């Protein structure tokens, strides 16, 4: 999606890494990656120590590198989650009570300052969010499309699995349509550097993209029905059970996370 922005994950590039690269994480069973999701979500939820959260995030970055994935792309792709983190967690850094850092900014409502506790809270939320984002990107770029389709068909109820599959496939058409409109606008001298001064152009491009998507979706439905589509996309493929050592690894993750939650968070005595 380089034509639009390097800051948005490109599903075509993600799929290319998954299909044509070969690394240690590519050989891990997809069911193992699904099982890791639960342990990771529990971990980033219950851990309340900045050092441990930073260590977990650092470990995820190491795994990303071991998989042979580009850190340069990851830096750009962090833009969207960081915007969300700043918009949500940023104000909390000012509202958290504690020892202020430097002087206070005087406002009509009183003094406003960032505290050490606020910085720690912001850092914790950042580590939590970026850990999950990094894992999702790593898993997506190391799992073949056929395996993803099989897992969706097994895990999601019908017709949610069909909607997910069709949405994924139609995403590529939407991106190509949007890129064609952007190229056409640029060839006519359009400038996308400032949003507010070009808001009408953005609105027209978005509207044309939606209209084109509706038209193409209608043609797609008619084409699929003509080929016998009855609400079920047949999945040809199979994902075997994980090997024993991967099951032990995932089980160890859950034992560690649950044990930490019981002992440290809830104070259960062993």
C-alpha positions in Angstrom: 0.0 0.0 0.0 3.0 2.2 -0.6 0.9 4.4 -3.0 -1.3 5.5 -0.1 0.8 5.4 3.0 3.7 3.4 4.5 2.1 3.8 7.9 -0.8 1.4 7.1 -0.2 -2.4 7.1 -0.4 -3.7 3.6 -2.3 -7.0 3.4 -0.6 -7.8 0.1 2.8 -7.5 1.7 1.7 -9.4 4.8 0.4 -12.2 2.6 3.6 -12.2 0.5 5.7 -12.7 3.6 3.5 -15.5 4.8 3.4 -17.3 1.5 6.9 -16.8 0.1 9.2 -16.5 3.1 10.5 -19.4 5.2 11.6 -18.9 8.7 11.4 -20.5 12.2 8.0 -19.1 12.9 6.6 -20.2 9.5 7.2 -23.8 10.6 5.3 -23.5 13.9 1.9 -25.1 13.8 -1.0 -22.5 13.4 -2.9 -24.1 16.3 0.1 -23.3 18.5 -0.1 -19.6 17.5 -3.9 -19.6 18.2 -3.2 -21.0 21.7 -0.5 -18.4 22.3 -3.0 -15.6 21.7 -5.0 -16.5 24.9 -1.8 -16.6 27.1 -0.6 -13.4 25.7 -3.9 -11.6 26.2 -4.1 -12.8 29.8 -0.4 -11.8 30.4 -0.8 -8.2 29.1 -4.0 -7.9 31.1 -2.9 -9.1 34.5 0.7 -7.9 34.6 0.9 -4.6 36.3 4.6 -4.1 36.5 6.3 -1.9 34.0 9.5 -3.9 34.0 7.7 -7.1 33.2 5.6 -5.5 30.5 8.6 -4.0 28.9 10.4 -7.3 29.0 7.4 -9.0 27.4 7.3 -6.4 24.7 11.1 -6.8 24.2 10.7 -10.5 23.9 8.0 -10.1 21.2 10.3 -7.8 19.3 13.0 -10.5 19.4 10.5 -13.1 18.1 9.6 -10.7 15.3 13.3 -10.5 14.3 13.9 -14.2 14.6 11.0 -14.7 12.1 13.0 -12.7 9.6 10.5 -9.8 9.4 11.5 -6.2 8.6 11.8 -3.9 11.6 11.7 -0.9 9.2 8.2 -1.7 8.2 7.2 -2.3 11.9 8.3 1.2 12.8 5.9 2.7 10.2 3.1 0.4 11.1 3.3 1.5 14.7 1.9 4.9 13.7 -1.8 4.0 13.9 -1.7 2.2 17.2 0.5 4.9 18.7 -2.1 7.5 17.6 -4.7 5.5 19.5 -2.5 5.1 22.5 -1.7 8.9 22.7 -5.3 9.9 22.2 -6.5 7.5 25.0 -3.6 7.2 27.4 -2.1 10.6 26.8 -4.7 12.5 28.9 -4.3 9.9 31.7 -0.7 10.9 32.1 -1.8 14.4 33.1 -4.7 13.1 35.3 -2.7 10.5 37.3 -1.9 11.9 40.8 1.7 11.8 42.0 4.9 13.7 42.0 5.0 16.1 39.1 7.8 16.2 36.6 9.1 19.7 36.3 6.7 22.7 36.7 3.0 22.8 36.3 1.3 24.4 33.3 -1.2 26.9 34.5 -4.7 26.6 33.0 -8.1 28.2 33.8 -9.0 25.0 35.7 -5.7 25.0 37.7 -2.2 23.6 37.4 -1.7 20.8 34.9 1.4 18.6 35.0 2.7 15.2 34.1 3.6 13.0 37.1 5.9 10.1 37.3 3.0 7.8 38.0 1.3 9.2 34.8 4.4 8.5 32.8 4.5 4.9 34.2 0.8 4.4 33.4 1.4 5.7 29.8 4.4 3.4 29.4 2.4 0.4 30.7 -0.5 1.0 28.3 2.0 1.5 25.4 3.8 -1.8 26.1 0.5 -3.7 26.4 -0.8 -2.4 23.1 2.4 -2.7 21.1 3.0 -6.2 22.4 -0.4 -7.4 21.0 0.1 -5.4 17.8 3.5 -6.9 17.2 2.2 -10.5 17.9 -0.7 -10.1 15.5 1.6 -8.8 12.7 4.1 -11.6 13.4 1.5 -14.3 13.3 -0.1 -12.8 10.2 3.2 -12.7 8.3 4.2 -16.2 9.2 0.9 -18.1 8.6 -0.1 -19.2 5.1 -3.5 -18.0 3.8 -4.8 -21.5 3.4 -4.1 -22.2 7.1 -5.8 -19.0 8.2 -8.8 -19.9 6.2 -9.0 -23.3 7.7 -8.7 -21.9 11.3 -11.4 -19.3 10.6 -13.7 -22.1 9.3 -13.1 -24.1 12.5 -13.2 -21.4 15.1 -15.8 -18.9 13.9 -19.5 -19.8 13.7 -21.4 -19.7 10.4 -22.0 -17.2 8.7 -19.3 -15.2 10.6 -16.6 -17.3 9.0 -17.9 -16.7 5.5 -18.1 -12.9 6.1 -14.5 -12.9 7.4 -13.3 -14.8 4.3 -15.1 -12.6 1.8 -14.1 -9.4 3.6 -10.4 -10.5 3.5 -10.6 -11.3 -0.2 -12.5 -8.1 -1.1 -9.9 -6.0 0.8 -7.5 -6.4 -2.0 -10.0 -5.1 -4.5 -10.8 -2.1 -2.3 -7.1 -1.2 -2.0 -6.5 -1.4 -5.7 -9.6 0.8 -6.4 -8.4 3.4 -3.8 -4.9 3.4 -5.2 -6.2 3.9 -8.7 -8.2 6.9 -7.6 -5.3 8.4 -5.7 -3.0 8.0 -8.8 -5.6 9.6 -11.0 -5.9 12.6 -8.5 -2.1 13.0 -8.3 -1.7 12.9 -12.1 -4.1 15.9 -12.2 -2.1 17.9 -9.8 -3.8 17.0 -6.5 -1.9 17.6 -3.3 -2.5 15.3 -0.3 0.0 17.0 2.1 -2.7 18.9 4.1 -6.0 17.3 5.1 -8.1 20.3 5.9 -7.3 22.2 2.7 -8.1 19.1 0.6 -11.0 17.7 2.6 -13.4 17.9 -0.4 -10.9 15.8 -2.5 -10.7 13.3 0.3 -14.5 13.1 0.6 -14.8 12.6 -3.2 -12.2 9.8 -3.3 -13.9 8.1 -0.3 -17.3 8.4 -1.9 -16.1 7.0 -5.2 -14.4 4.2 -3.4 -17.6 3.2 -1.6 -19.7 3.4 -4.8 -17.2 1.3 -6.6 -17.1 -1.2 -3.8 -20.9 -1.5 -3.9 -20.9 -2.1 -7.6 -18.1 -4.6 -7.5 -19.7 -6.5 -4.6 -23.0 -6.8 -6.5 -21.1 -8.2 -9.5 -19.2 -10.5 -7.2 -22.4 -11.9 -5.7 -23.9 -12.5 -9.1 -20.7 -14.2 -10.3 -20.5 -16.4 -7.2 -24.2 -17.4 -7.4 -23.8 -18.2 -11.1 -21.0 -20.6 -10.1 -23.2 -22.3 -7.5 -22.4 -20.4 -4.3 -24.9 -21.3 -1.6 -23.5 -19.5 1.4 -20.6 -21.8 2.0 -17.0 -21.5 0.7 -15.6 -25.0 0.6 -12.2 -25.1 2.3 -9.7 -27.6 0.9 -7.0 -28.0 3.4 -6.2 -29.3 6.9 -4.1 -28.2 9.8 -2.7 -31.0 11.8 -2.5 -31.2 15.6 0.5 -29.4 17.1 3.5 -31.6 18.0 4.1 -32.5 21.6 6.9 -30.0 22.3 4.7 -27.1 21.1 1.8 -28.3 23.3 4.2 -28.3 26.2 5.4 -24.8 25.4 1.9 -23.4 25.2 0.9 -25.2 28.4 3.9 -23.7 30.1 2.8 -20.3 29.0 -0.6 -20.7 30.6 0.9 -22.2 33.8 3.3 -19.2 34.1 0.6 -16.6 33.4 -2.0 -18.2 35.7 0.6 -18.8 38.4 1.7 -15.1 38.2 -1.9 -14.0 38.4 -2.7 -16.2 41.4 0.5 -15.4 43.4 1.3 -11.8 42.6 -2.0 -10.3 41.6 -4.5 -12.1 43.9 -2.0 -13.0 46.6 -2.7 -16.7 46.8 -0.2 -18.4 49.0 1.5 -21.5 47.6 
